[in-house]
Amino acid sequence: WCKKYFWEGQNVSKEHQARLAGVSGKTETMKRLLLQNRRILALVLPALVCHVCWLAMMIKRDRFDLFEDKYPMAIVMVFGSMVAGMSSEGGGAVAFPVMTLAFQIKPSIARDFSVMIQSIGMTCASFSILFMRVRIEWQALVFGSIGGSFGLVFGLHFIDPLMSAPLKKMVFTSIFFAFASVLLFINRNHKRPTFDKITPGSWWKVLVLVVTGAAGGVMTSFAGNGLDVATFSILTLLFRLSEKIATPTSVILMALNSVLGFYWRGVVMEDISEEAWAFLVVCAPVVVIGAPVGSILGSHFHRLV
């Protein structure tokens, strides 16, 4: 039972399957080591690069004092980053409600922190997914990113300023509750048919992916998370894509959208608060490990998990 649901195995590309099958004692040593230790390298490489940069910055600026009162969020993001890496929900799905409901932090600060921390953690998770050659749905990634980019920018300028703090909390909670309820409902049928990819060539499918991405981008603009949930919902509910493919696709999609959100809030709008930066500094060394670990573990889980 444990092996079936928690160690089913990775759904990697056919090309990578052929490479793994061809590994033998005669294979070049370096190539064999890379293939056999791809999971370890997928975790170590992004974490090593990020930790070196983070440590250099912390030593130069001597900001270790930030841990004195910000460390609770680092503990929260241990779980948040693993959720971000192994599921269709970004770290903001954990950070936003904890910050706004438990710590009573302004939604705008929680939104900015969610986008900032996801741009680091989920980017590391995306590297792990691509490095391990885990299968993803490229159509959803491309067209979802296009819609998500427009939705995010539009939402930051026109939707977010119109919403009050309580409304943002309510909308966030309602959307995630609806998503969880529907997913639980459809998975009562454990043997429902699923597919490995979306059949190309249909304009309406492209339109659905772009519109869904735009809606998810708007949600990200005020909650710091949402594009991945919206896209994952459409992929699994409408296109019946397997969760083992929809999940890594949504992780990479949210990473790209978070990087854009970070850039837009920090460079274009120049409106990121000092408190959000402080939370980022404290949590960054945690998520660069937690998110890739989540991706590696999640790639081995059964789709129902």
MARLOKE-534342 format. One record per residue: residue in three letters; x, y, z of N, C-alpha, C in turn. Coordinates in steps of 0.001 Angstrom, whole numbers, padded with zeros to 6 digits, always signed. Layout:
<nodes>
ALAXYZXYZXYZ/...
</nodes>
This chain:
<nodes>
TRP+000830-001198+000000+000000+000000+000000+000868+001252+000000/CYS+001880+001285+000852+002779+002448+000924+003548+002634-000384/LYS+004001+001510-000943+004759+001601-002193+003865+002084-003332/LYS+002625+001630-003357+001709+002010-004430+001418+003504-004404/TYR+001136+004033-003227+000684+005417-003139+001805+006422-002898/PHE+002889+006007-002223+003928+006974-001861+005271+006738-002553/TRP+005405+005673-003326+006639+005451-004084+006316+004773-005405/GLU+005324+005342-006103+004907+004786-007380+005996+004930-008433/GLY+006772+005990-008328+007837+006222-009298+007589+007491-010087/GLN+008646+008025-010674+008544+009266-011428+008011+009020-012832/ASN+007211+009966-013294+006696+009934-014661+007604+010824-015509/VAL+008713+010242-015978+009708+011020-016713+009470+010897-018208/SER+010122+011769-018975+009965+011773-020424+010472+010464-021024/LYS+009968+010142-022201+010354+008896-022861+011853+008870-023181/GLU+012386+010033-023560+013819+010105-023858+014650+009788-022621/HIS+014206+010315-021478+014954+010069-020248+014797+008617-019801/GLN+013627+008035-020032+013430+006623-019726+014419+005766-020516/ALA+014618+006118-021773+015560+005369-022612+016985+005517-022088/ARG+017341+006720-021639+018684+006929-021092+018883+006094-019831/LEU+017890+006091-018952+017997+005330-017709+018094+003833-017986/ALA+017321+003378-018976+017347+001958-019313+018688+001549-019915/GLY+019372+002513-020539+020637+002195-021192+021849+002313-020296/VAL+021643+002671-019013+022774+002792-018089+023320+001408-017748/SER+024604+001232-017887+025241-000037-017555+026679+000236-017124/GLY+027376-000818-016825+028767-000690-016394+029650-000099-017467/LYS+029210-000214-018741+030020+000293-019841+029777+001788-020109/THR+028729+002324-019500+028418+003739-019701+029522+004595-019092/GLU+029808+005734-019732+030832+006641-019215+030550+006966-017751/THR+031612+007014-016957+031466+007180-015506+030675+008424-015142/MET+031023+009572-015718+030350+010826-015381+028879+010782-015766/LYS+028585+010280-016943+027208+010192-017396+026407+009262-016502/ARG+027017+008143-016109+026326+007186-015249+026032+007791-013884/LEU+026988+008528-013341+026787+009157-012035+025686+010213-012092/LEU+025652+010983-013188+024619+012007-013335+023229+011390-013388/LEU+023081+010315-014128+021782+009673-014261+021350+008980-012972/GLN+022281+008291-012337+021943+007539-011134+021704+008444-009927/ASN+022320+009610-009912+022199+010519-008759+021447+011796-009107/ARG+020556+011706-010086+019859+012905-010551+018987+013521-009456/ARG+018424+012714-008560+017567+013259-007498+018401+014072-006509/ILE+019559+013548-006148+020431+014271-005213+020919+015570-005839/LEU+021343+015510-007091+021832+016705-007777+020718+017733-007952/ALA+019492+017256-008203+018357+018168-008372+018068+018938-007100/LEU+018423+018380-005959+018247+019055-004670+019446+019923-004318/VAL+020642+019392-004505+021853+020056-004027+022225+021278-004874/LEU+022148+021178-006188+022631+022252-007064+021932+023599-006823/PRO+020588+023664-006875+019959+024978-006642+020140+025470-005212/ALA+020100+024552-004233+020274+024954-002838+021671+025511-002589/LEU+022673+024899-003199+024053+025342-003011+024256+026747-003571/VAL+023779+026988-004782+023927+028299-005411+023225+029380-004582/CYS+021982+029092-004173+021205+030085-003426+021804+030344-002045/HIS+022301+029313-001380+022861+029500-000044+024169+030302-000084/VAL+024969+030081-001102+026210+030852-001229+025883+032333-001411/CYS+024932+032640-002293+024544+034039-002523+023918+034649-001268/TRP+023040+033889-000612+022361+034400+000591+023360+034662+001717/LEU+024275+033722+001926+025247+033870+003008+026184+035049+002752/ALA+026586+035240+001510+027458+036364+001177+026759+037687+001475/MET+025474+037776+001112+024713+038998+001371+024523+039231+002864/MET+024219+038172+003613+023973+038301+005056+025241+038705+005805/ILE+026374+038162+005401+027644+038514+006056+028022+039959+005745/LYS+027840+040365+004486+028199+041728+004098+027337+042760+004812/ARG+026026+042501+004907+025105+043474+005498+024837+043228+006986/ASP+025288+042067+007486+025128+041728+008909+023675+041883+009364/ARG+022779+041113+008726+021361+041194+009056+020840+039927+009717/PHE+021676+039226+010428+021230+038016+011131+020271+038353+012269/ASP+020238+039632+012663+019317+040055+013722+017856+039916+013313/LEU+017594+039805+012006+016213+039655+011537+015578+038371+012033/PHE+016389+037368+012345+015858+036096+012806+015223+036199+014192/GLU+015567+037239+014957+015097+037345+016329+013574+037390+016422/ASP+012928+038147+015533+011470+038228+015599+010760+037718+014345/LYS+011515+037309+013311+010900+036820+012084+010986+035299+011945/TYR+011661+034629+012883+011891+033187+012724+010613+032344+012644/PRO+009465+032765+013266+008262+031924+013130+007862+031666+011678/MET+008061+032667+010794+007699+032454+009393+008641+031474+008719/ALA+009889+031414+009165+010822+030427+008612+010333+029015+008931/ILE+009798+028837+010143+009251+027534+010528+008024+027204+009680/VAL+007165+028210+009477+005975+028011+008645+006368+027603+007229/MET+007410+028234+006695+007793+027984+005307+008532+026665+005115/VAL+008924+026005+006197+009418+024628+006065+008319+023783+005444/PHE+007104+023955+005955+005950+023210+005434+005426+023846+004145/GLY+005426+025202+004122+004920+025889+002946+005720+025587+001695/SER+007035+025510+001822+007878+025243+000651+007708+023811+000156/MET+007518+022872+001067+007304+021488+000642+005952+021336-000056/VAL+004942+022049+000454+003639+022069-000213+003790+022654-001615/ALA+004566+023731-001724+004775+024382-003019+005437+023452-004019/GLY+006378+022639-003564+007102+021768-004468+006355+020512-004869/MET+005527+019983-003976+004910+018685-004248+003442+018757-004649/SER+002844+019952-004619+001421+020038-004943+001171+021157-005936/SER-000104+021354-006259-000496+022402-007202-000683+023739-006515/GLU-000339+023840-005245-000491+025088-004502+000891+025645-004166/GLY+001083+026924-004418+002357+027549-004113+002534+027765-002626/GLY+003727+028207-002248+003992+028484-000845+003083+029548-000277/GLY+002549+030403-001167+001612+031427-000734+000325+030850-000192/ALA-000023+029624-000608-001223+028976-000090-001111+028709+001398/VAL+000109+028608+001900+000353+028445+003337+000693+029798+003964/ALA+001561+030560+003297+002038+031824+003866+000928+032859+003995/PHE+000107+033020+002951-000902+034079+002958-001906+033923+004095/PRO-002546+032766+004276-003495+032655+005388-002841+032734+006761/VAL-001640+032176+006893-000962+032244+008194-000623+033688+008542/MET-000111+034436+007580+000286+035814+007838-000913+036718+008097/THR-001983+036538+007309-003130+037443+007436-004077+037051+008564/LEU-004268+035767+008776-005236+035314+009771-004605+035066+011134/ALA-003419+034453+011160-002774+034122+012438-001915+035271+012965/PHE-001107+035882+012084-000188+036930+012519-000740+038343+012313/GLN-001936+038445+011704-002588+039745+011485-001712+040733+010716/ILE-001032+040218+009693-000210+041059+008823-001063+041518+007645/LYS-000820+042708+007144-001605+043242+006045-001552+042311+004827/PRO-002696+042110+004153-002704+041252+002964-001726+041688+001884/SER-001497+043004+001745-000563+043479+000718+000860+043008+001008/ILE+001243+043005+002294+002571+042521+002677+002650+041010+002492/ALA+001589+040306+002896+001545+038849+002743+001589+038467+001267/ARG+000880+039235+000420+000901+038986-001023+002292+039159-001597/ASP+002931+040270-001244+004277+040522-001757+005262+039452-001294/PHE+005173+039088-000017+006078+038053+000486+005837+036728-000222/SER+004568+036377-000437+004246+035112-001103+004851+035059-002495/VAL+004684+036151-003244+005232+036202-004598+006759+036143-004566/MET+007372+036883-003644+008829+036933-003555+009413+035580-003180/ILE+008836+034936-002170+009401+033672-001701+009156+032558-002703/GLN+008014+032619-003431+007748+031622-004465+008701+031783-005649/SER+009093+033024-005927+010005+033246-007054+011364+032608-006795/ILE+011675+032357-005523+012923+031685-005174+012700+030181-004997/GLY+011788+029834-004096+011570+028422-003781+011028+027621-004945/MET+010006+028149-005617+009402+027392-006711+010270+027397-007961/THR+011147+028378-008090+012120+028335-009176+013124+027206-008949/CYS+013548+027039-007695+014423+025903-007362+013708+024582-007604/ALA+012413+024531-007230+011628+023319-007471+011485+023055-008965/SER+011319+024119-009748+011203+023974-011201+012499+023414-011795/PHE+013630+023897-011280+014913+023357-011735+014981+021849-011460/SER+014543+021446-010272+014569+020029-009917+013688+019217-010859/ILE+012500+019732-011168+011574+019035-012059+012173+018876-013452/LEU+012719+019962-013984+013298+019914-015326+014577+019078-015351/PHE+015380+019162-014296+016622+018400-014239+016343+016897-014204/MET+015285+016495-013495+014923+015078-013410+014118+014615-014608/ARG+013817+015539-015531+013058+015226-016745+011658+014702-016430/VAL+011048+015212-015372+009669+014843-015057+008759+015401-016137/ARG+007788+014626-016561+006920+015034-017663+006019+016191-017248/ILE+005870+017171-018142+004980+018299-017922+004157+018532-019188/GLU+003119+019340-019074+002263+019669-020209+002683+021037-020752/TRP+003374+021031-021898+003972+022255-022422+002936+023237-022935/GLN+001835+022755-023495+000791+023671-023961+000251+024505-022811/ALA-000035+023834-021697-000559+024537-020529+000465+025517-019985/LEU+001730+025136-020037+002792+026003-019520+002918+027278-020351/VAL+002896+027137-021660+003085+028295-022549+001879+029221-022503/PHE+000690+028676-022781-000495+029525-022886-000988+029979-021513/GLY-000778+029160-020494-001119+029588-019147-000239+030736-018682/SER+001034+030704-019066+001958+031786-018716+001576+033088-019401/ILE+001156+032995-020655+000744+034199-021390-000458+034850-020702/GLY-001483+034043-020428-002661+034578-019754-002350+035054-018352/GLY-001524+034289-017628-001178+034651-016265-000418+035955-016175/SER+000435+036239-017147+001206+037481-017148+000291+038685-017292/PHE-000638+038621-018256-001575+039725-018437-002489+039878-017220/GLY-002965+038749-016690-003852+038801-015532-003185+039388-014310/LEU-001921+039023-014087-001184+039524-012933-000981+041036-013012/VAL-000506+041516-014144-000253+042955-014305-001563+043741-014215/PHE-002602+043245-014879-003907+043917-014826-004447+043946-013396/GLY-004324+042835-012703-004830+042761-011335-004089+043671-010376/LEU-002777+043762-010528-001981+044620-009643-002372+046093-009775/HIS-002716+046512-010993-003004+047923-011231-004483+048278-011048/PHE-005397+047325-011333-006811+047694-011371-007698+046922-010382/ILE-007345+045678-010045-008208+044888-009173-007793+045009-007713/ASP-006528+044831-007439-006039+044869-006060-006376+046171-005328/PRO-006233+047352-005947-006558+048589-005224-008028+048714-004838/LEU-008917+047992-005519-010350+048093-005247-010811+047166-004125/MET-009962+046222-003720-010374+045202-002745-009889+045564-001349/SER-010792+045434-000384-010428+045670+001011-009706+044443+001562/ALA-009034+044607+002695-008298+043502+003295-009204+042319+003655/PRO-010361+042537+004309-011247+041397+004615-011750+040687+003362/LEU-012003+041464+002289-012492+040850+001051-011431+039942+000444/LYS-010166+040372+000482-009083+039547-000050-008994+038219+000697/LYS-009116+038276+002024-009066+037049+002827-010223+036126+002471/MET-011421+036717+002319-012611+035911+002040-012540+035261+000658/VAL-012128+036034-000340-012030+035489-001699-010985+034383-001759/PHE-009833+034602-001129-008779+033587-001103-009299+032286-000487/THR-009923+032404+000673-010424+031218+001369-011504+030513+000562/SER-012391+031268-000056-013497+030681-000821-012998+029899-002029/ILE-012040+030484-002758-011531+029827-003966-010818+028525-003617/PHE-009986+028561-002566-009258+027356-002203-010186+026285-001634/PHE-011225+026704-000920-012195+025734-000395-012961+025075-001542/ALA-013341+025876-002535-014045+025329-003697-013166+024336-004451/PHE-011903+024705-004640-010959+023829-005331-010818+022489-004614/ALA-010633+022538-003292-010463+021311-002513-011716+020449-002572/SER-012875+021082-002503-014142+020337-002503-014361+019608-003821/VAL-014116+020318-004928-014327+019708-006243-013337+018575-006486/LEU-012081+018778-006123-011078+017739-006330-011392+016501-005505/LEU-011847+016714-004283-012248+015587-003437-013434+014849-004049/PHE-014373+015590-004622-015569+014994-005214-015221+014115-006412/ILE-014401+014629-007335-014120+013856-008545-013233+012652-008249/ASN-012435+012729-007189-011532+011616-006889-012177+010536-006030/ARG-013497+010637-005834-014197+009510-005207-014123+008293-006129/ASN-014034+008573-007437-013833+007518-008422-012332+007356-008639/HIS-011734+006427-007913-010282+006263-007936-009753+005797-009289/LYS-010609+005222-010107-010144+004671-011375-010650+005478-012567/ARG-010961+006737-012346-011420+007567-013459-010307+007693-014497/PRO-010651+007693-015782-009619+007757-016834-008903+009095-016839/THR-007596+009049-016993-006789+010272-017095-005862+010152-018304/PHE-005356+011300-018757-004510+011340-019946-003154+011965-019608/ASP-002181+011734-020487-000827+012224-020265-000556+013572-020923/LYS-001427+013989-021837-001212+015272-022503-002513+015772-023109/ILE-002524+017058-023433-003667+017665-024098-003477+017519-025605/THR-004499+017040-026279-004407+016877-027725-004242+018239-028392/PRO-003180+018442-029160-002937+019755-029790-003863+020002-030969/GLY-003938+021267-031369-004645+021614-032594-006026+022190-032416/SER-006518+022344-031187-007857+022888-030956-007755+024309-030410/TRP-008348+025269-031134-008236+026672-030727-008946+026931-029409/TRP-010053+026179-029162-010806+026436-027932-010010+026012-026697/LYS-009157+025014-026839-008324+024593-025712-007285+025668-025391/VAL-006716+026253-026436-005770+027348-026231-006460+028514-025543/LEU-007668+028841-026001-008427+029947-025413-008731+029680-023939/VAL-009120+028453-023624-009421+028092-022232-008184+028244-021350/LEU-007034+027807-021853-005799+027906-021075-005395+029358-020845/VAL-005561+030200-021868-005201+031616-021727-006140+032320-020756/VAL-007447+032078-020886-008430+032712-019999-008251+032223-018568/THR-008002+030936-018394-007754+030397-017053-006506+031005-016447/GLY-005458+031141-017273-004238+031769-016797-004472+033205-016375/ALA-005284+033934-017142-005585+035327-016800-006332+035408-015471/ALA-007300+034518-015274-008053+034500-014010-007128+034173-012842/GLY-006239+033190-013043-005290+032837-011992-004305+033959-011713/GLY-003898+034686-012757-003003+035816-012579-003643+036924-011765/VAL-004936+037165-011991-005658+038162-011208-005699+037764-009737/MET-005933+036487-009473-005950+036029-008083-004575+036192-007439/THR-003534+035906-008197-002172+036081-007683-001894+037543-007348/SER-002524+038450-008079-002264+039880-007890-002692+040378-006514/PHE-003675+039716-005887-004085+040173-004553-003831+039152-003451/ALA-003570+037898-003818-003346+036872-002803-001959+036256-002865/GLY-001202+036548-003911+000138+036002-004033+000190+034580-004528/ASN-000965+034011-004838-001035+032618-005281-002378+032415-005960/GLY-002426+031550-006980-003704+031303-007621-003603+030793-009042/LEU-002565+031218-009772-002430+030756-011153-002259+029251-011212/ASP-001472+028702-010292-001239+027257-010295-002510+026487-009967/VAL-003290+026970-009013-004533+026295-008631-005548+026345-009771/ALA-005679+027513-010403-006636+027658-011499-006282+026744-012671/THR-005014+026748-013056-004576+025913-014177-004688+024439-013847/PHE-004268+024064-012638-004373+022664-012221-005826+022196-012267/SER-006744+023050-011832-008167+022693-011829-008669+022413-013238/ILE-008319+023298-014172-008767+023106-015551-008146+021856-016162/LEU-006858+021649-015892-006169+020489-016471-006772+019175-015979/THR-007091+019104-014690-007593+017837-014131-009099+017670-014306/LEU-009852+018762-014230-011315+018655-014287-011839+018659-015718/LEU-011315+019562-016552-011813+019670-017921-011067+018757-018886/PHE-009731+018800-018857-008937+018019-019802-008576+016634-019273/ARG-008917+016369-018018-008668+015055-017385-007194+014638-017471/LEU-006329+015597-017301-004898+015304-017290-004535+014656-015958/SER-003610+013728-015985-003177+013073-014754-002543+014084-013809/GLU-002844+013942-012510-002280+014847-011511-000757+014787-011476/LYS-000180+013659-011843+001279+013519-011839+001928+014392-012916/ILE+001161+014815-013899+001669+015721-014925+001183+017147-014667/ALA-000052+017281-014216-000605+018613-013948+000118+019299-012797/THR+000559+018537-011800+001206+019141-010632+002547+019792-010976/PRO+003521+019071-011571+004783+019746-011918+004587+020879-012914/THR+003595+020756-013798+003302+021845-014733+002880+023095-013984/SER+002005+022924-012994+001523+024073-012221+002634+024682-011362/VAL+003575+023869-010907+004698+024386-010114+005554+025323-010966/ILE+005921+024892-012162+006738+025728-013049+005963+026976-013460/LEU+004674+026824-013721+003827+027945-014114+003799+029011-013023/MET+003649+028576-011772+003594+029526-010660+004956+030163-010415/ALA+006021+029425-010653+007362+029992-010503+007571+031144-011483/LEU+007191+030951-012740+007339+031999-013752+006495+033214-013401/ASN+005249+032976-012970+004362+034076-012617+004858+034827-011385/SER+005461+034113-010450+005988+034745-009237+007195+035625-009557/VAL+008061+035147-010456+009217+035951-010860+008750+037258-011503/LEU+007731+037163-012365+007180+038361-012984+006576+039281-011931/GLY+005831+038704-010972+005222+039498-009922+006252+040197-009056/PHE+007321+039493-008727+008420+040065-007940+009028+041244-008687/TYR+009306+041042-009963+009895+042108-010779+008945+043301-010872/TRP+007671+043029-011117+006721+044123-011334+006511+044941-010063/ARG+006405+044249-008925+006198+044967-007663+007470+045698-007216/GLY+008629+045078-007458+009863+045663-006957+010499+046682-007868/VAL+010393+046477-009193+011087+047348-010145+010133+048343-010805/VAL+009020+047855-011306+008079+048731-012018+007284+049603-011046/MET+006670+048964-010031+005836+049710-009089+006637+050257-007902/GLU+007777+049639-007613+008644+050055-006503+007845+050228-005211/ASP+007102+049173-004850+006179+049302-003729+006244+048112-002770/ILE+007392+047478-002642+007543+046361-001702+008009+046912-000358/SER+007309+046551+000706+007619+047087+002033+008878+046455+002616/GLU+009472+047145+003577+010662+046638+004262+010351+045343+005012/GLU+009127+045233+005536+008757+044029+006289+008738+042808+005392/ALA+008238+042979+004162+008225+041857+003209+009644+041422+002872/TRP+010537+042394+002697+011946+042070+002425+012559+041308+003603/ALA+012225+041737+004825+012779+041079+006010+012330+039624+006089/PHE+011049+039374+005815+010548+037997+005812+011232+037166+004731/LEU+011479+037775+003579+012147+037060+002484+013546+036625+002889/VAL+014298+037531+003512+015674+037234+003921+015705+036065+004905/VAL+014745+036025+005814+014725+034981+006841+014310+033629+006262/CYS+013381+033644+005314+012802+032379+004815+013512+031806+003593/ALA+014285+032626+002883+014919+032166+001648+015773+030907+001820/PRO+016632+030818+002863+017468+029611+002968+016678+028346+003277/VAL+015452+028523+003745+014608+027360+004055+013947+026825+002790/VAL+013365+027730+002002+012564+027290+000860+013405+026716-000274/VAL+014673+027117-000386+015504+026584-001474+015837+025114-001240/ILE+015588+024629-000045+015733+023203+000240+014369+022529+000246/GLY+013410+023155+000926+012091+022551+001090+011348+022336-000216/ALA+011380+023319-001120+010635+023199-002375+011180+022084-003280/PRO+012506+022000-003506+013017+020867-004293+012748+019510-003636/VAL+012849+019449-002294+012528+018194-001605+011082+017812-001877/GLY+010184+018803-001807+008785+018539-002103+008572+018036-003516/SER+009277+018627-004479+009143+018194-005875+009641+016771-006075/ILE+010765+016451-005438+011326+015100-005577+010385+014068-004966/LEU+009879+014349-003765+008947+013429-003123+007642+013337-003907/GLY+007098+014501-004292+005823+014507-005000+005875+013786-006330/SER+007030+013796-006993+007137+013115-008284+007029+011604-008149/HIS+007195+011090-006926+007111+009647-006706+005727+009233-006187/PHE+004907+010192-005764+003603+009858-005206+002618+009431-006286/HIS+001628+008658-005893+000504+008314-006761-000303+009576-007020/ARG-000976+009652-008157-001702+010869-008509-002774+011218-007472/LEU-003369+010238-006813-004395+010514-005810-003807+011189-004578/VAL-002569+010849-004255-001913+011516-003111-001713+012992-003409/
</nodes>
